[in-house]
Amino acid sequence: MAKLEKMPSIPEEPEIPENEMERFTMPDFLKAIQNVDVTEGKDTVLECQVTGLPYPSISWYHNGQKLLSTEERRMTQYKDVHRLVIRCVDHSHAGVYKTVIANKVGKATSYAHIYVSDVVPDPPAGPAAVVAVTGRTVTLRWTRPKKLDPSIDPSTLTYVIQSQVLGTPQWHILKTNVKETSFTIHSLNKGIQYLFRIQSATPKNCSKPCPVSEPVKLLDRGPYLEEAPCIIDKPDVVYAVENQSVCITCTLNYVQADVTWSREGVLLSHWPRQCELTMPDDDQHSLCLWRVGRMDVGELLVTASNAHGADSTHILLQLAEPPRFESIMEDLVVKPEDNARLGVVVEGRPLPLIHWYKLRWGLHEEQASQQEGPGAMVQNGLKHTVERAGRVQKWVEGDGRSAADVMRTTT
């Protein structure tokens, strides 16, 4: 007799009444998610509208990876509309997005792409203006863009300078990574008219060019004179701020000459972005030091020579010193209609400028000051009345810095 084995019972699925089954529907998209083009740094939204019975669950995927709702990528629902909100989009958010809706009857899927583009800055406002023209250089100045996207760090904004020879179709890049809104161009040829335009630039992108400048060409003064050089203009003393740049220029008569610069018998050579020897004009020669140190200061010898003769001069290069008060004002008590004499001694290199103020108002020269020896300034023209009593303040400026002193006069 065959042995019967007891088999485990298999639970049966509950039967669903036919009338209830007819009420279930497949999930479907009334509105599928759509492709999105978004600029880096902006917010964006993927949105869909769904239906189905029972109401379907929804899942979001990015490049095949299931997403969870976070502050960066937040999932929301309002009635039958579902959204994926992405804040401050960057290139890591680009790619294929998939949304899957499902219920016990089935599932449906929708796909969309998010394309992330770099932020494009606005071009400079208006055309570049030609502010100076010599026989060797053209100086341009332009205006910053009227508005800058908040995602662009203003410190990263630079400019690209382009030139075109008038009558030709080609534009050439003269200089990139210009941080200021002005630039002097040296690489031009005489007798040719040029047009210029400027682009704003970030590390990732460039703007459209600004409008084109007016045509300009270098000055042409004709052939050089056949005579010995003569240095007709130069500074006696030049003050430089330590670790900043300085440019010293000498002007010659209009002759062709070789110009040399030396310090303590050592000839200075041209080194880009360190020690540059340039000609800003046909009759001018410049020495530009990019970062002035204590080893650079001292007496410079400038020599100009040609076949007809030579000329030389000395220029003293010194480090500037910030302004400071050696003695300060003291409070005064004066009678009405008396003159108040206020004195102060200041130091600094070069000798600082002094500005006098009463309350917030600057004092005019006829009210105020006369020089009494190096560094001594005297205020002696104020007739004090009750209305004029109060605080007198002075500012001392020099070397890009300032110092202040305040005193009070009483009547």
C-alpha positions as CSV (number, residue, x, y, z in Angstrom):
1,M,0.0,0.0,0.0
2,A,1.5,3.3,-1.1
3,K,2.5,5.7,1.6
4,L,0.7,9.0,1.6
5,E,2.8,12.0,2.6
6,K,1.1,14.9,4.2
7,M,1.7,18.0,2.0
8,P,1.6,21.5,3.5
9,S,-1.5,23.4,2.6
10,I,-1.1,26.2,0.1
11,P,-3.1,29.3,1.1
12,E,-5.5,30.4,-1.6
13,E,-5.7,34.1,-2.7
14,P,-8.8,35.7,-1.7
15,E,-11.3,36.0,-4.5
16,I,-12.1,39.5,-5.6
17,P,-15.7,40.0,-6.6
18,E,-16.0,40.7,-10.4
19,N,-17.8,43.9,-9.8
20,E,-15.0,45.2,-7.6
21,M,-12.3,44.1,-10.1
22,E,-14.0,46.1,-12.8
23,R,-13.4,49.3,-10.7
24,F,-9.6,48.8,-10.7
25,T,-7.6,50.7,-13.4
26,M,-4.1,50.6,-14.7
27,P,-1.9,53.6,-13.5
28,D,-1.4,56.1,-16.2
29,F,0.2,59.6,-16.8
30,L,-2.3,62.3,-17.5
31,K,0.8,64.5,-17.9
32,A,4.2,63.0,-18.3
33,I,7.5,64.6,-17.1
34,Q,9.1,66.8,-19.7
35,N,12.7,67.6,-20.7
36,V,14.2,70.6,-19.0
37,D,17.0,73.0,-19.9
38,V,18.3,74.9,-16.8
39,T,21.2,77.2,-16.1
40,E,23.6,76.2,-13.4
41,G,22.7,77.7,-10.0
42,K,19.0,77.9,-10.8
43,D,16.1,75.8,-9.4
44,T,14.1,73.4,-11.6
45,V,11.1,71.2,-11.3
46,L,10.0,67.9,-12.9
47,E,6.2,67.5,-12.8
48,C,3.7,64.8,-13.7
49,Q,0.0,64.2,-13.2
50,V,-1.1,60.6,-12.6
51,T,-4.3,58.5,-12.3
52,G,-5.1,54.9,-11.4
53,L,-7.2,52.8,-9.1
54,P,-6.1,52.1,-6.5
55,Y,-4.1,55.3,-6.5
56,P,-0.6,54.5,-7.6
57,S,2.6,54.9,-5.6
58,I,5.4,56.9,-7.3
59,S,9.1,56.5,-7.4
60,W,11.8,58.8,-8.9
61,Y,15.1,57.7,-10.4
62,H,18.2,59.6,-11.7
63,N,20.5,57.8,-14.1
64,G,19.1,54.5,-12.7
65,Q,19.5,55.3,-9.0
66,K,16.4,55.6,-6.9
67,L,16.0,59.0,-5.2
68,L,14.9,59.8,-1.7
69,S,13.3,63.1,-0.8
70,T,15.9,65.5,0.6
71,E,16.4,69.3,0.9
72,E,18.4,69.2,-2.3
73,R,15.8,67.1,-4.2
74,R,12.4,67.4,-2.6
75,M,9.4,65.3,-3.7
76,T,6.0,66.9,-3.3
77,Q,2.4,66.0,-4.0
78,Y,-0.7,68.1,-4.4
79,K,-3.8,66.0,-5.3
80,D,-2.8,64.0,-8.4
81,V,0.2,66.2,-9.3
82,H,3.7,65.1,-8.2
83,R,6.8,67.2,-8.4
84,L,10.5,66.7,-8.0
85,V,12.0,70.1,-7.0
86,I,15.8,70.4,-7.5
87,R,17.4,73.4,-5.7
88,C,20.5,75.2,-7.0
89,V,21.2,72.9,-10.0
90,D,24.7,71.9,-10.9
91,H,26.2,69.6,-13.5
92,S,25.8,66.6,-11.1
93,H,22.0,66.9,-11.5
94,A,22.1,66.5,-15.3
95,G,21.0,63.2,-16.9
96,V,18.0,61.0,-17.3
97,Y,15.2,61.1,-14.9
98,K,12.5,58.3,-14.6
99,T,9.3,58.3,-12.7
100,V,7.5,54.9,-12.1
101,I,3.9,54.7,-10.9
102,A,2.4,51.4,-9.8
103,N,-0.6,49.8,-8.2
104,K,-1.8,46.2,-7.9
105,V,-3.1,46.2,-11.5
106,G,0.2,47.3,-13.2
107,K,2.7,50.1,-13.6
108,A,3.7,52.9,-16.0
109,T,7.0,54.8,-16.6
110,S,7.9,58.2,-17.9
111,Y,11.3,59.6,-18.9
112,A,12.8,63.0,-19.2
113,H,16.3,64.7,-19.5
114,I,17.6,67.6,-17.4
115,Y,20.2,69.5,-19.4
116,V,22.4,71.9,-17.3
117,S,24.2,74.8,-19.0
118,D,26.8,77.1,-17.6
119,V,25.8,80.6,-16.5
120,V,26.6,83.1,-19.3
121,P,27.5,86.6,-18.0
122,D,26.1,89.7,-19.5
123,P,28.5,91.7,-21.8
124,P,29.9,95.0,-20.7
125,A,27.4,97.9,-20.7
126,G,28.0,99.8,-24.0
127,P,31.0,99.9,-26.3
128,A,34.6,100.3,-25.1
129,A,35.7,103.9,-25.1
130,V,39.1,105.0,-26.4
131,V,40.5,107.2,-23.6
132,A,44.1,107.6,-24.8
133,V,46.1,107.2,-28.0
134,T,49.9,107.6,-28.4
135,G,52.3,106.6,-31.1
136,R,52.7,103.2,-29.4
137,T,49.6,102.4,-27.4
138,V,45.8,102.7,-27.3
139,T,44.0,102.7,-23.9
140,L,40.5,101.4,-23.6
141,R,37.9,101.7,-20.8
142,W,34.6,100.0,-20.5
143,T,31.7,99.6,-18.0
144,R,30.9,96.5,-16.0
145,P,27.8,94.5,-17.0
146,K,24.6,96.2,-15.7
147,K,23.6,93.1,-13.8
148,L,25.4,89.9,-12.8
149,D,23.8,86.6,-12.1
150,P,23.8,85.9,-8.3
151,S,25.5,82.5,-9.0
152,I,28.6,84.3,-10.4
153,D,31.2,85.3,-7.9
154,P,32.1,88.9,-8.8
155,S,35.8,88.3,-8.0
156,T,35.9,85.7,-10.8
157,L,34.6,88.0,-13.5
158,T,37.3,88.9,-16.1
159,Y,37.3,90.4,-19.6
160,V,38.5,89.4,-23.1
161,I,39.7,92.1,-25.5
162,Q,39.2,91.5,-29.2
163,S,40.5,93.6,-32.1
164,Q,39.7,93.8,-35.8
165,V,41.4,95.6,-38.6
166,L,38.9,98.0,-40.2
167,G,37.6,96.5,-43.5
168,T,38.4,92.8,-42.6
169,P,36.0,90.2,-41.3
170,Q,38.4,88.6,-38.8
171,W,38.4,89.3,-35.0
172,H,41.5,88.5,-33.0
173,I,41.9,88.0,-29.2
174,L,44.4,90.5,-27.9
175,K,44.2,89.7,-24.2
176,T,42.3,87.4,-21.8
177,N,41.9,87.4,-18.0
178,V,41.8,91.2,-17.7
179,K,40.5,92.0,-14.2
180,E,40.2,95.8,-14.5
181,T,37.8,97.8,-16.7
182,S,40.6,99.5,-18.6
183,F,43.6,98.2,-20.5
184,T,46.5,99.6,-22.5
185,I,47.2,97.8,-25.8
186,H,50.8,97.7,-27.1
187,S,50.7,95.2,-30.0
188,L,49.4,97.5,-32.7
189,N,50.9,98.8,-36.0
190,K,50.9,102.3,-37.3
191,G,48.8,103.4,-40.2
192,I,46.1,100.8,-39.6
193,Q,42.6,101.6,-38.2
194,Y,41.4,99.2,-35.5
195,L,38.0,98.3,-34.0
196,F,37.7,96.9,-30.5
197,R,35.1,95.0,-28.5
198,I,35.0,93.4,-25.0
199,Q,33.5,90.2,-23.7
200,S,32.8,89.4,-20.0
201,A,34.2,86.0,-18.9
202,T,33.9,83.6,-16.0
203,P,36.0,80.4,-15.5
204,K,33.4,78.5,-17.5
205,N,31.9,80.8,-20.1
206,C,32.0,84.1,-22.0
207,S,29.4,86.6,-22.8
208,K,28.4,88.0,-26.2
209,P,30.7,90.8,-27.3
210,C,29.8,94.4,-26.3
211,P,29.1,96.9,-29.2
212,V,32.1,97.8,-31.3
213,S,34.2,100.8,-30.4
214,E,34.9,103.7,-32.8
215,P,37.8,103.1,-35.2
216,V,41.2,104.3,-34.0
217,K,44.8,104.3,-35.1
218,L,48.1,105.1,-33.5
219,L,49.5,108.6,-33.7
220,D,52.1,109.1,-36.5
221,R,54.5,112.0,-35.8
222,G,56.7,111.3,-38.8
223,P,60.4,110.2,-38.8
224,Y,62.6,110.7,-35.8
225,L,64.9,113.7,-35.6
226,E,68.5,113.2,-36.3
227,E,70.0,114.6,-33.2
228,A,71.4,113.6,-29.8
229,P,68.8,112.4,-27.1
230,C,67.8,114.7,-24.3
231,I,65.8,113.7,-21.3
232,I,63.2,116.5,-21.1
233,D,60.9,115.1,-18.4
234,K,61.3,112.7,-15.5
235,P,60.4,112.4,-11.8
236,D,63.1,113.2,-9.3
237,V,61.6,110.9,-6.6
238,V,59.2,108.0,-7.0
239,Y,57.4,106.5,-3.9
240,A,56.2,102.9,-4.2
241,V,54.1,100.8,-1.9
242,E,55.9,97.6,-0.8
243,N,54.7,94.5,-2.7
244,Q,52.7,96.6,-5.2
245,S,53.7,97.7,-8.7
246,V,55.2,101.0,-9.8
247,C,55.9,102.4,-13.2
248,I,58.5,105.1,-13.8
249,T,58.5,107.0,-17.1
250,C,61.1,109.3,-18.8
251,T,60.3,111.5,-21.8
252,L,62.9,112.2,-24.5
253,N,63.0,114.6,-27.3
254,Y,61.7,113.0,-30.5
255,V,64.7,110.9,-31.4
256,Q,65.6,107.2,-31.8
257,A,67.6,106.1,-28.8
258,D,68.7,103.1,-26.8
259,V,67.6,103.6,-23.2
260,T,69.1,101.6,-20.3
261,W,68.1,101.5,-16.6
262,S,70.6,100.5,-13.9
263,R,70.8,100.4,-10.1
264,E,74.1,100.5,-8.2
265,G,75.9,99.7,-11.4
266,V,73.7,96.6,-12.3
267,L,71.9,96.8,-15.6
268,L,68.2,96.0,-15.3
269,S,66.9,93.5,-17.9
270,H,63.4,92.9,-19.2
271,W,61.6,90.1,-17.4
272,P,57.8,89.8,-18.1
273,R,55.7,90.4,-15.0
274,Q,58.7,91.2,-12.9
275,C,60.8,94.0,-14.4
276,E,59.4,95.3,-17.7
277,L,61.0,97.9,-20.0
278,T,58.4,99.4,-22.3
279,M,57.7,102.4,-24.5
280,P,54.2,103.9,-23.8
281,D,54.9,106.5,-26.6
282,D,57.4,107.1,-29.4
283,D,59.3,109.5,-27.1
284,Q,58.7,107.8,-23.7
285,H,60.5,105.0,-22.0
286,S,59.2,103.2,-18.8
287,L,60.5,100.9,-16.1
288,C,57.7,98.8,-14.6
289,L,58.3,96.8,-11.4
290,W,55.5,94.4,-10.6
291,R,56.2,93.8,-6.8
292,V,58.4,96.4,-5.3
293,G,60.6,95.1,-2.4
294,R,63.3,96.7,-0.2
295,M,66.0,95.4,-2.6
296,D,64.5,97.5,-5.4
297,V,64.7,100.9,-3.7
298,G,67.6,103.3,-4.3
299,E,69.0,105.5,-7.0
300,L,68.3,104.5,-10.6
301,L,70.5,105.7,-13.5
302,V,68.7,106.2,-16.8
303,T,70.9,106.6,-19.9
304,A,69.7,107.4,-23.4
305,S,72.2,107.2,-26.3
306,N,72.3,107.1,-30.1
307,A,74.9,107.8,-32.8
308,H,74.7,111.6,-32.1
309,G,75.3,111.6,-28.4
310,A,74.0,110.6,-25.0
311,D,72.1,111.9,-21.9
312,S,71.6,110.5,-18.5
313,T,69.7,111.3,-15.3
314,H,69.1,109.9,-11.8
315,I,65.7,109.0,-10.2
316,L,65.3,108.0,-6.5
317,L,63.0,105.1,-5.8
318,Q,61.8,105.0,-2.2
319,L,59.2,103.0,-0.2
320,A,56.2,105.0,0.8
321,E,55.2,105.2,4.5
322,P,51.7,105.5,5.9
323,P,50.7,108.9,7.5
324,R,50.9,109.3,11.2
325,F,50.7,112.1,13.8
326,E,53.8,113.1,15.6
327,S,51.8,115.5,17.7
328,I,48.1,115.9,18.0
329,M,45.7,118.8,18.8
330,E,44.6,119.6,22.2
331,D,41.3,121.1,23.4
332,L,41.1,124.9,23.4
333,V,39.1,127.4,25.3
334,V,38.8,130.7,23.5
335,K,36.7,133.9,23.8
336,P,34.2,134.9,21.1
337,E,35.7,136.7,18.1
338,D,39.2,135.4,19.1
339,N,41.3,133.4,16.6
340,A,42.0,129.8,17.5
341,R,45.4,128.4,16.4
342,L,45.4,124.7,16.0
343,G,48.7,123.0,15.2
344,V,49.6,119.4,14.3
345,V,52.8,117.7,13.2
346,V,52.5,114.7,10.7
347,E,54.9,112.2,9.3
348,G,54.7,110.0,6.2
349,R,56.4,109.4,2.9
350,P,55.6,111.3,0.7
351,L,54.4,114.1,2.9
352,P,50.7,113.5,3.6
353,L,47.9,115.8,2.6
354,I,45.9,117.2,5.5
355,H,42.1,117.9,5.4
356,W,40.4,119.9,8.2
357,Y,36.8,119.4,9.2
358,K,34.4,121.1,11.6
359,L,31.7,118.7,12.5
360,R,31.1,117.1,9.1
361,W,31.9,120.1,7.0
362,G,35.3,120.6,5.3
363,L,37.1,123.8,6.1
364,H,38.1,126.0,3.1
365,E,41.7,127.2,2.6
366,E,40.7,130.8,3.2
367,Q,39.3,129.7,6.6
368,A,42.1,127.6,7.5
369,S,45.6,126.7,6.7
370,Q,49.1,127.7,6.1
371,Q,52.2,125.6,6.0
372,E,54.9,126.1,8.6
373,G,57.9,124.0,7.7
374,P,57.9,120.3,6.8
375,G,55.0,118.4,8.3
376,A,53.5,121.3,10.4
377,M,50.1,122.6,9.5
378,V,48.4,125.4,11.3
379,Q,44.7,126.3,11.5
380,N,44.5,129.9,12.3
381,G,41.6,131.5,10.5
382,L,38.5,130.5,12.5
383,K,36.7,133.2,14.5
384,H,35.0,131.3,17.2
385,T,31.4,132.2,18.2
386,V,29.0,130.2,20.2
387,E,27.7,128.7,16.9
388,R,31.1,127.7,15.8
389,A,32.2,125.9,18.9
390,G,32.4,122.2,18.7
391,R,34.5,119.4,17.3
392,V,37.2,120.0,14.7
393,Q,38.5,116.9,12.9
394,K,41.4,116.5,10.6
395,W,42.2,113.7,8.2
396,V,45.7,112.9,7.0
397,E,46.0,111.0,3.7
398,G,49.0,109.4,2.0
399,D,50.0,106.1,0.6
400,G,46.4,105.1,0.2
401,R,45.8,105.2,4.0
402,S,44.5,107.8,6.4
403,A,44.7,108.8,10.0
404,A,42.3,111.0,12.0
405,D,42.6,113.3,15.0
406,V,39.7,115.0,16.8
407,M,39.7,117.9,19.2
408,R,37.0,120.2,20.7
409,T,37.0,123.9,20.9
410,T,34.8,125.7,23.5
411,T,33.8,129.3,23.7
